[in-house]
Amino acid sequence: MPQSRFHHCKLLQPILILLLVGIAITSLTFSIQSFQSVEKTIRSSSFQAFNNSIEASYDIVDTALNESIKRYLRGIVTTSAKFITQIQESPSFTEEQKESFIQEYINSNRIGDTGYSYILNSKGKLVYHPIFQGRNVSEYRHIQEQIDNNDHFVEYLWINPGEKKPRKKLAYSIYIEELDFIISASAYKDELLHFIDKTILKDKLNKYQYGDTGYVYVINLTGELILHPSYEGQNIRSLIGERADGLLKKIQQSATRYSLQMNLVNGMSETTSHAANVEDYSYQITLNDSTYQKDVLYIYYPYLDWAIVSGISRDELNRPTNTLLYSLSGLLFSLMAIILILLRLLNRRHKKLAHILNRDYLTGLFNRRTFHNMVSPLIRNQNQSSTFSPYSIILLDIDLFKRINDSYGHIVGDKIITIVGKAISQYPNILAARYDGEEFIIFINESNPKRVIQFTEKVRQQIDKYNTLNEKITLSAGITTINKPNVLLDDVIEQADKALFHSKNTGRNKITHYREL
């Protein structure tokens, strides 16, 4: 491979490494940003789902109570309708008597503490009412709903005369067309709480859980567990200890805030939204020698003076986010592993390429250019006399190599070169290269000419024993030893070359040291 291509490859590797690192950093930055965005969305969605579970539980309790009251009010209205229809259709009574009987029935039909029945016509006029008989009340929304529906159940806020704040009221009505009567029964919600069926309510709440560790329970303001899957009737303090005090304090504060808000409401309101807001509380709990964080959401239910509570471990609440984090970590780990593998393969390929470019393809020894690049720094590092280490350069040449090539062919010639290279490469602590054609060069840290000659003779004799061909293969050698610094490598090689030339011209198959010339 040409030198320019090798130089190009050397420049290409750091560029590829920088490119891979850049891709990794960009991917990591993008992944972190994406994770933060998705994590926020998932965490928000998880909390919203948890929040929705407590709101749904509120609706379950409220619906259960409303259904119980609705059945009760429907019974009153149905009974009243039968009685009033019988009175109106009876030929035994005069109109004045009929009106008197119906009004007396309306006045005596009390529901709860302050609830009552009343009768409207389709224009919204109170035909019969304990107090406001004859008044038109069609401007109220719940009255308009009763006018528009033949059979209707409605919830609304109302203030009776003399009361300071509105309360939730429920009304059930049916329309008797032949009489043009809307017969209604209404009562305040908090006066009919005894109609709620706790068994049915508990079954409904048990079916509406969030996650594996979350469940819904109901407590009153003192901490008694009104509804609970396992510990109904006990106090919550017996389950979570003093941590219950913080929860109960927050629930009591919610009850106080609700009371203050209701005091600020003027007149009648038709709203039927949740009476209180969902609020949160957290605490640590130790179970089976394991401590974990518990997140609680609760909502105050004013009509029963209850709090509907749902708790779940934070680990489970964060499970979707943790799953995403683990997936992202695995992705990043895989990305980094791929990059490291690519870098490793690239480095291995570079080393292999460098080995090919730096080595002679026949012998495996260094080539001439690599030899110069490796030895020149060693000499330059020895420029100071105080640290200078003498060294020797050996040039070896296969005798009559052209004749071998001509007689036996280039394949045999290449094999001879390979054998010489293998013989040289088995010696450690030297730098050896195929210098030119059949010529080899060795750098050795040895200042004693005698020992250098002995080493060279050992190599020469090893080749001399090769007898595969019909003629002997011999080596001629030239040696020079440098005992002073600041001698250029080319000058040193020139000295060894002169010694080699002397060996070739004085019979071959011999060794000459430059100082012998």
VEXDREN-2710 file (C-alpha; in Angstrom, 1 decimal):
% VEXDREN-2710
k/r/px/py/pz
1/MET/0.0/0.0/0.0
2/PRO/1.4/3.4/-0.9
3/GLN/2.6/5.7/1.9
4/SER/0.0/8.3/1.0
5/ARG/-2.8/5.8/1.6
6/PHE/-1.3/4.8/5.0
7/HIS/-1.1/8.4/6.0
8/HIS/-4.7/8.8/4.9
9/CYS/-5.8/5.8/7.1
10/LYS/-3.9/7.2/10.1
11/LEU/-5.8/10.5/9.7
12/LEU/-9.1/8.7/9.1
13/GLN/-9.1/6.7/12.4
14/PRO/-9.2/9.7/14.8
15/ILE/-11.9/11.3/12.5
16/LEU/-14.0/8.2/12.8
17/ILE/-13.5/8.0/16.5
18/LEU/-14.5/11.7/16.9
19/LEU/-17.5/11.0/14.7
20/LEU/-18.6/8.0/16.8
21/VAL/-18.1/9.9/20.0
22/GLY/-20.1/12.8/18.6
23/ILE/-22.9/10.5/17.6
24/ALA/-22.9/9.0/21.0
25/ILE/-23.0/12.4/22.8
26/THR/-25.7/13.6/20.5
27/SER/-27.8/10.5/21.0
28/LEU/-27.2/10.6/24.7
29/THR/-28.3/14.3/24.9
30/PHE/-31.4/13.7/22.8
31/SER/-32.3/10.6/24.8
32/ILE/-32.0/12.4/28.1
33/GLN/-34.1/15.3/26.8
34/SER/-36.7/12.9/25.4
35/PHE/-36.6/10.9/28.7
36/GLN/-37.2/14.0/30.7
37/SER/-40.2/15.0/28.5
38/VAL/-41.7/11.5/28.4
39/GLU/-40.9/10.9/32.1
40/LYS/-42.8/14.1/33.0
41/THR/-45.8/13.0/30.8
42/ILE/-45.8/9.5/32.2
43/ARG/-45.5/10.7/35.8
44/SER/-48.3/13.2/35.2
45/SER/-50.4/10.5/33.5
46/SER/-49.8/8.1/36.4
47/PHE/-50.7/10.7/39.0
48/GLN/-53.7/11.7/37.0
49/ALA/-54.9/8.1/36.8
50/PHE/-54.4/7.8/40.6
51/ASN/-56.2/11.2/41.0
52/ASN/-59.1/9.9/38.8
53/SER/-59.4/6.8/40.9
54/ILE/-60.1/8.9/44.0
55/GLU/-62.5/11.2/42.2
56/ALA/-64.3/8.1/40.8
57/SER/-64.5/6.7/44.4
58/TYR/-66.1/10.0/45.4
59/ASP/-68.6/9.6/42.7
60/ILE/-69.3/6.0/43.7
61/VAL/-70.0/7.1/47.3
62/ASP/-72.1/10.0/46.2
63/THR/-74.0/7.9/43.6
64/ALA/-74.6/5.2/46.2
65/LEU/-76.0/7.8/48.6
66/ASN/-78.1/9.5/45.9
67/GLU/-79.5/6.2/44.7
68/SER/-80.5/5.2/48.2
69/ILE/-82.2/8.6/48.7
70/LYS/-83.7/8.5/45.2
71/ARG/-85.4/5.2/45.9
72/TYR/-86.8/6.7/49.2
73/LEU/-88.0/9.9/47.5
74/ARG/-89.5/7.9/44.6
75/GLY/-91.5/5.9/47.1
76/ILE/-92.8/9.0/48.8
77/VAL/-93.7/10.6/45.4
78/THR/-95.4/7.5/44.1
79/THR/-97.5/7.1/47.2
80/SER/-98.4/10.8/47.2
81/ALA/-99.4/10.6/43.5
82/LYS/-101.8/7.7/44.2
83/PHE/-103.3/9.5/47.1
84/ILE/-103.7/12.8/45.3
85/THR/-105.1/11.1/42.2
86/GLN/-107.7/9.3/44.3
87/ILE/-108.7/12.5/46.0
88/GLN/-109.0/14.4/42.7
89/GLU/-111.0/11.6/41.0
90/SER/-113.4/11.1/44.0
91/PRO/-116.9/12.3/43.3
92/SER/-117.6/12.4/47.0
93/PHE/-115.6/15.6/47.7
94/THR/-116.1/19.1/46.6
95/GLU/-113.3/21.1/45.0
96/GLU/-112.7/23.0/48.3
97/GLN/-112.5/19.7/50.2
98/LYS/-110.1/18.2/47.7
99/GLU/-107.8/21.3/48.0
100/SER/-108.0/21.1/51.8
101/PHE/-107.2/17.4/51.9
102/ILE/-104.2/17.7/49.5
103/GLN/-102.8/20.8/51.3
104/GLU/-103.2/19.1/54.7
105/TYR/-101.4/16.0/53.2
106/ILE/-98.6/18.2/51.9
107/ASN/-98.2/20.0/55.2
108/SER/-98.0/16.8/57.2
109/ASN/-95.7/14.9/54.8
110/ARG/-92.3/15.7/56.4
111/ILE/-89.1/14.2/54.9
112/GLY/-86.1/14.1/57.2
113/ASP/-85.8/17.1/59.5
114/THR/-86.8/19.9/57.1
115/GLY/-87.8/18.1/53.8
116/TYR/-91.2/18.3/52.4
117/SER/-93.4/17.5/49.4
118/TYR/-94.8/20.1/46.9
119/ILE/-96.9/20.2/43.8
120/LEU/-96.2/22.4/40.7
121/ASN/-98.1/22.9/37.5
122/SER/-96.5/22.9/34.1
123/LYS/-96.0/26.7/34.3
124/GLY/-93.8/26.5/37.4
125/LYS/-96.5/27.7/39.8
126/LEU/-96.5/26.1/43.3
127/VAL/-100.1/24.7/43.5
128/TYR/-99.5/23.1/46.8
129/HIS/-96.5/24.0/49.2
130/PRO/-96.1/24.0/53.0
131/ILE/-95.2/27.8/52.9
132/PHE/-95.1/29.3/49.4
133/GLN/-98.3/28.1/47.8
134/GLY/-99.2/30.1/44.7
135/ARG/-95.7/31.4/44.0
136/ASN/-94.1/31.0/40.6
137/VAL/-90.7/29.4/40.9
138/SER/-90.0/28.6/37.2
139/GLU/-86.8/30.8/37.3
140/TYR/-84.9/28.1/39.2
141/ARG/-83.0/25.6/37.1
142/HIS/-84.1/22.5/39.1
143/ILE/-87.7/23.6/38.7
144/GLN/-87.3/24.0/35.0
145/GLU/-85.8/20.5/34.9
146/GLN/-88.8/19.1/36.7
147/ILE/-91.1/20.9/34.2
148/ASP/-89.2/19.5/31.2
149/ASN/-89.1/15.9/32.5
150/ASN/-92.0/13.6/33.4
151/ASP/-89.8/11.6/35.8
152/HIS/-86.8/13.3/37.2
153/PHE/-84.2/13.2/40.0
154/VAL/-82.2/16.4/40.6
155/GLU/-79.5/17.6/43.0
156/TYR/-79.0/21.3/43.8
157/LEU/-77.9/23.8/46.4
158/TRP/-80.6/25.5/48.4
159/ILE/-81.1/27.8/51.4
160/ASN/-84.2/27.5/53.5
161/PRO/-85.5/30.7/55.1
162/GLY/-83.6/31.4/58.3
163/GLU/-80.6/29.4/57.2
164/LYS/-77.1/30.9/56.8
165/LYS/-75.5/28.8/54.1
166/PRO/-76.7/26.6/51.3
167/ARG/-76.8/22.8/51.5
168/LYS/-77.1/20.1/48.9
169/LYS/-80.7/19.1/48.3
170/LEU/-82.2/16.2/46.4
171/ALA/-85.7/16.2/44.7
172/TYR/-87.6/13.5/42.9
173/SER/-90.7/14.4/40.8
174/ILE/-93.2/12.8/38.4
175/TYR/-95.7/14.5/36.1
176/ILE/-99.5/13.6/36.1
177/GLU/-100.7/14.9/32.8
178/GLU/-104.4/14.7/33.4
179/LEU/-104.1/16.8/36.5
180/ASP/-101.2/19.0/35.2
181/PHE/-99.5/18.2/38.5
182/ILE/-95.7/17.8/39.1
183/ILE/-95.6/16.0/42.4
184/SER/-92.3/16.4/44.1
185/ALA/-90.5/15.3/47.3
186/SER/-87.3/17.1/48.4
187/ALA/-84.9/16.9/51.3
188/TYR/-81.5/17.9/52.3
189/LYS/-78.9/15.3/51.5
190/ASP/-77.3/15.3/54.9
191/GLU/-80.6/14.6/56.6
192/LEU/-81.0/11.3/54.8
193/LEU/-77.6/9.7/55.2
194/HIS/-79.0/6.8/57.2
195/PHE/-80.4/5.4/53.9
196/ILE/-76.9/4.5/52.5
197/ASP/-76.2/0.8/52.2
198/LYS/-72.6/0.4/53.4
199/THR/-72.3/-3.2/52.2
200/ILE/-73.2/-2.3/48.6
201/LEU/-70.9/0.7/48.8
202/LYS/-68.0/-1.4/50.1
203/ASP/-68.4/-3.9/47.3
204/LYS/-68.3/-1.1/44.7
205/LEU/-65.2/0.5/46.2
206/ASN/-63.4/-2.8/46.4
207/LYS/-63.9/-3.2/42.6
208/TYR/-62.4/0.2/41.9
209/GLN/-58.8/0.0/43.0
210/TYR/-55.6/1.6/41.5
211/GLY/-52.6/-0.7/40.8
212/ASP/-51.5/-3.7/42.8
213/THR/-50.9/-2.1/46.2
214/GLY/-53.5/0.7/46.0
215/TYR/-57.0/0.4/47.6
216/VAL/-59.8/2.8/48.6
217/TYR/-61.0/3.2/52.2
218/VAL/-63.3/5.6/54.0
219/ILE/-62.5/7.2/57.4
220/ASN/-64.3/9.8/59.5
221/LEU/-62.6/12.9/61.1
222/THR/-61.5/11.0/64.1
223/GLY/-59.7/8.3/62.1
224/GLU/-62.3/5.5/62.4
225/LEU/-62.2/3.2/59.4
226/ILE/-65.8/3.3/58.2
227/LEU/-65.1/1.2/55.1
228/HIS/-61.9/-0.8/54.7
229/PRO/-61.1/-4.1/52.9
230/SER/-59.6/-5.7/56.0
231/TYR/-59.7/-3.4/59.1
232/GLU/-63.2/-1.9/59.1
233/GLY/-64.2/-0.5/62.5
234/GLN/-60.6/0.0/63.7
235/ASN/-58.8/3.4/64.0
236/ILE/-56.3/4.2/61.3
237/ARG/-53.7/4.9/64.0
238/SER/-53.6/1.2/64.8
239/LEU/-52.4/0.6/61.2
240/ILE/-49.9/3.4/60.5
241/GLY/-49.3/4.8/64.0
242/GLU/-48.5/8.5/64.5
243/ARG/-48.3/9.1/60.8
244/ALA/-52.1/9.0/60.8
245/ASP/-52.1/12.3/62.8
246/GLY/-50.8/14.2/59.9
247/LEU/-53.3/12.7/57.5
248/LEU/-56.2/13.4/59.9
249/LYS/-55.1/16.9/60.5
250/LYS/-55.1/17.6/56.7
251/ILE/-58.6/16.1/56.4
252/GLN/-59.9/18.2/59.3
253/GLN/-58.4/21.3/57.6
254/SER/-60.2/20.3/54.4
255/ALA/-63.5/20.1/56.3
256/THR/-62.9/23.5/57.8
257/ARG/-62.1/25.0/54.4
258/TYR/-65.3/23.5/53.0
259/SER/-67.3/25.0/55.8
260/LEU/-65.8/28.4/55.2
261/GLN/-66.4/28.2/51.5
262/MET/-70.1/27.4/52.0
263/ASN/-70.4/30.4/54.3
264/LEU/-69.2/32.6/51.5
265/VAL/-71.9/31.3/49.1
266/ASN/-74.8/33.7/48.8
267/GLY/-78.2/32.7/47.6
268/MET/-79.0/29.5/45.7
269/SER/-76.6/27.7/43.4
270/GLU/-77.3/25.0/40.9
271/THR/-73.8/23.5/41.0
272/THR/-73.5/19.7/41.4
273/SER/-69.7/19.4/41.2
274/HIS/-67.5/17.8/43.9
275/ALA/-67.9/19.6/47.2
276/ALA/-64.2/19.4/47.9
277/ASN/-60.9/19.0/46.0
278/VAL/-58.6/16.1/45.9
279/GLU/-55.6/16.6/48.2
280/ASP/-52.4/14.6/48.8
281/TYR/-50.4/13.3/51.7
282/SER/-47.2/11.1/51.9
283/TYR/-45.6/9.1/54.7
284/GLN/-43.1/6.3/55.2
285/ILE/-44.1/3.0/56.4
286/THR/-42.1/-0.1/57.5
287/LEU/-43.5/-3.5/56.7
288/ASN/-41.6/-6.8/57.0
289/ASP/-38.3/-5.0/57.7
290/SER/-38.8/-3.0/54.5
291/THR/-39.4/0.8/54.4
292/TYR/-41.2/2.4/51.6
293/GLN/-42.9/5.6/50.7
294/LYS/-46.7/5.7/50.6
295/ASP/-48.6/8.3/48.6
296/VAL/-52.1/9.1/49.6
297/LEU/-54.9/11.0/47.9
298/TYR/-58.1/11.9/49.7
299/ILE/-61.2/14.0/49.2
300/TYR/-63.5/15.2/51.9
301/TYR/-67.1/14.1/51.6
302/PRO/-69.1/16.7/53.6
303/TYR/-72.5/15.1/53.6
304/LEU/-71.3/12.2/55.8
305/ASP/-68.3/14.0/57.3
306/TRP/-66.1/11.3/55.8
307/ALA/-62.9/11.3/53.8
308/ILE/-62.5/9.0/50.9
309/VAL/-58.8/7.9/50.8
310/SER/-56.7/5.9/48.4
311/GLY/-53.1/5.0/49.0
312/ILE/-50.4/3.4/46.9
313/SER/-46.7/2.7/47.2
314/ARG/-44.5/5.3/45.4
315/ASP/-42.6/2.5/43.8
316/GLU/-45.7/1.3/42.0
317/LEU/-46.8/4.8/41.2
318/ASN/-43.4/5.4/39.6
319/ARG/-43.2/2.0/37.9
320/PRO/-44.0/3.2/34.4
321/THR/-41.3/5.9/34.7
322/ASN/-38.8/3.4/36.2
323/THR/-39.6/1.0/33.3
324/LEU/-38.9/3.8/30.9
325/LEU/-35.6/4.6/32.7
326/TYR/-34.5/1.0/32.7
327/SER/-35.3/0.7/28.9
328/LEU/-33.4/3.9/28.2
329/SER/-30.5/2.8/30.3
330/GLY/-30.4/-0.5/28.4
331/LEU/-30.6/1.4/25.1
332/LEU/-27.8/3.7/26.1
333/PHE/-25.7/0.8/27.4
334/SER/-26.3/-1.0/24.1
335/LEU/-25.4/2.1/22.2
336/MET/-22.2/2.5/24.2
337/ALA/-21.4/-1.2/23.8
338/ILE/-21.8/-1.0/20.0
339/ILE/-19.6/2.1/19.9
340/LEU/-16.9/0.4/22.0
341/ILE/-17.1/-2.7/19.8
342/LEU/-16.8/-0.5/16.7
343/LEU/-13.9/1.3/18.2
344/ARG/-12.3/-1.9/19.2
345/LEU/-12.8/-3.4/15.7
346/LEU/-11.5/-0.1/14.2
347/ASN/-8.5/-0.2/16.4
348/ARG/-7.8/-3.8/15.6
349/ARG/-8.2/-3.1/11.9
350/HIS/-5.9/-0.2/12.2
351/LYS/-3.3/-2.3/14.0
352/LYS/-3.6/-5.0/11.4
353/LEU/-3.3/-2.4/8.7
354/ALA/-0.3/-0.9/10.4
355/HIS/1.3/-4.3/10.8
356/ILE/0.8/-5.0/7.1
357/LEU/2.2/-1.5/6.2
358/ASN/5.1/-1.7/8.6
359/ARG/6.2/-5.3/7.9
360/ASP/7.8/-7.0/5.0
361/TYR/5.2/-9.4/3.5
362/LEU/7.6/-12.3/3.0
363/THR/9.6/-12.3/6.3
364/GLY/7.4/-10.6/8.8
365/LEU/10.3/-8.3/9.7
366/PHE/10.0/-4.6/9.6
367/ASN/10.4/-2.9/6.3
368/ARG/13.0/-0.3/5.5
369/ARG/10.9/2.8/6.2
370/THR/9.6/1.4/9.6
371/PHE/13.2/0.6/10.6
372/HIS/14.3/4.1/10.0
373/ASN/11.2/5.5/11.8
374/MET/11.9/3.3/14.8
375/VAL/15.7/3.5/15.1
376/SER/16.0/7.3/14.4
377/PRO/14.1/8.3/17.6
378/LEU/16.3/5.8/19.6
379/ILE/19.4/7.6/18.4
380/ARG/17.9/11.0/18.9
381/ASN/17.0/10.1/22.5
382/GLN/20.7/9.3/23.1
383/ASN/22.0/12.8/22.1
384/GLN/23.3/13.5/25.6
385/SER/26.7/12.0/26.4
386/SER/25.8/11.3/30.0
387/THR/23.0/8.9/28.9
388/PHE/24.4/7.6/25.6
389/SER/24.4/3.8/25.1
390/PRO/26.6/2.5/22.3
391/TYR/24.9/0.3/19.7
392/SER/25.7/-1.6/16.6
393/ILE/24.2/-1.9/13.1
394/ILE/24.5/-5.2/11.2
395/LEU/23.9/-5.5/7.4
396/LEU/23.3/-9.1/6.1
397/ASP/23.2/-10.0/2.4
398/ILE/22.4/-13.4/0.8
399/ASP/25.4/-14.4/-1.4
400/LEU/24.9/-14.9/-5.1
401/PHE/21.1/-14.4/-4.7
402/LYS/20.6/-13.4/-8.3
403/ARG/22.1/-16.7/-9.4
404/ILE/19.7/-18.5/-7.1
405/ASN/16.8/-16.6/-8.6
406/ASP/18.0/-17.3/-12.2
407/SER/18.7/-21.0/-11.4
408/TYR/15.7/-22.0/-9.3
409/GLY/13.2/-19.2/-9.9
410/HIS/11.7/-16.4/-7.8
411/ILE/9.5/-18.8/-5.8
412/VAL/12.6/-20.5/-4.4
413/GLY/14.3/-17.1/-4.0
414/ASP/11.4/-15.9/-2.0
415/LYS/11.5/-19.0/0.2
416/ILE/15.2/-18.4/0.9
417/ILE/14.4/-14.8/1.9
418/THR/11.7/-16.1/4.2
419/ILE/14.1/-18.6/5.9
420/VAL/16.7/-15.9/6.6
421/GLY/14.0/-13.6/8.0
422/LYS/12.7/-16.3/10.2
423/ALA/16.2/-17.1/11.5
424/ILE/16.7/-13.4/12.4
425/SER/13.3/-12.9/14.0
426/GLN/13.8/-15.6/16.6
427/TYR/16.2/-13.4/18.5
428/PRO/14.8/-11.0/21.1
429/ASN/16.1/-7.5/22.0
430/ILE/16.9/-6.5/18.4
431/LEU/15.3/-4.4/15.7
432/ALA/15.5/-6.2/12.4
433/ALA/14.2/-5.4/8.9
434/ARG/14.3/-6.5/5.4
435/TYR/16.3/-3.6/4.0
436/ASP/16.5/-4.1/0.3
437/GLY/15.8/-7.2/-1.8
438/GLU/18.1/-9.9/-0.3
439/GLU/19.6/-7.5/2.2
440/PHE/18.7/-7.4/6.0
441/ILE/19.5/-4.9/8.7
442/ILE/19.7/-5.3/12.5
443/PHE/19.9/-2.7/15.3
444/ILE/21.4/-4.1/18.5
445/ASN/22.2/-2.4/21.8
446/GLU/25.7/-3.9/22.0
447/SER/29.0/-2.0/22.1
448/ASN/31.4/-4.9/22.3
449/PRO/32.4/-5.8/18.7
450/LYS/33.3/-9.3/19.6
451/ARG/29.9/-10.1/21.0
452/VAL/28.2/-8.5/18.0
453/ILE/30.4/-10.6/15.6
454/GLN/29.5/-13.7/17.7
455/PHE/25.8/-13.0/17.3
456/THR/26.1/-12.4/13.6
457/GLU/28.2/-15.6/13.2
458/LYS/25.4/-17.5/14.9
459/VAL/22.9/-16.3/12.4
460/ARG/25.3/-16.9/9.5
461/GLN/26.0/-20.5/10.6
462/GLN/22.3/-21.1/11.0
463/ILE/21.7/-20.3/7.4
464/ASP/24.9/-22.1/6.3
465/LYS/23.3/-25.4/7.5
466/TYR/20.4/-25.0/5.1
467/ASN/21.0/-27.6/2.4
468/THR/17.7/-28.0/0.5
469/LEU/19.3/-26.7/-2.7
470/ASN/22.2/-28.3/-4.6
471/GLU/24.4/-25.5/-3.4
472/LYS/25.0/-23.9/-0.1
473/ILE/23.2/-20.7/1.0
474/THR/25.6/-18.3/2.6
475/LEU/25.4/-14.8/4.2
476/SER/27.9/-12.0/4.1
477/ALA/27.8/-9.4/6.9
478/GLY/29.0/-5.9/7.6
479/ILE/29.0/-4.5/11.1
480/THR/29.6/-1.1/12.6
481/THR/29.6/-0.1/16.3
482/ILE/28.9/3.5/17.4
483/ASN/30.4/4.6/20.7
484/LYS/29.6/8.3/20.4
485/PRO/26.5/10.3/20.1
486/ASN/25.2/12.6/17.3
487/VAL/26.0/10.2/14.4
488/LEU/23.3/10.2/11.7
489/LEU/21.6/6.9/11.0
490/ASP/22.4/7.1/7.3
491/ASP/26.1/7.6/8.1
492/VAL/26.0/4.6/10.4
493/ILE/24.3/2.4/7.8
494/GLU/26.9/3.6/5.2
495/GLN/29.7/2.3/7.5
496/ALA/28.0/-1.0/7.8
497/ASP/27.5/-1.1/4.1
498/LYS/31.2/-0.5/3.5
499/ALA/32.0/-3.4/5.8
500/LEU/29.5/-5.6/3.9
501/PHE/31.0/-4.6/0.6
502/HIS/34.4/-5.7/1.9
503/SER/33.0/-9.1/2.9
504/LYS/31.4/-9.6/-0.5
505/ASN/34.7/-8.6/-2.3
506/THR/36.9/-10.8/-0.2
507/GLY/35.3/-14.2/-0.7
508/ARG/31.7/-13.9/0.7
509/ASN/30.3/-16.0/3.4
510/LYS/32.1/-13.9/6.0
511/ILE/31.7/-11.1/8.5
512/THR/33.6/-7.8/8.5
513/HIS/33.6/-5.1/11.2
514/TYR/34.0/-1.5/10.0
515/ARG/36.9/-0.9/12.3
516/GLU/38.9/-3.6/10.5
517/LEU/38.9/-1.6/7.3
END
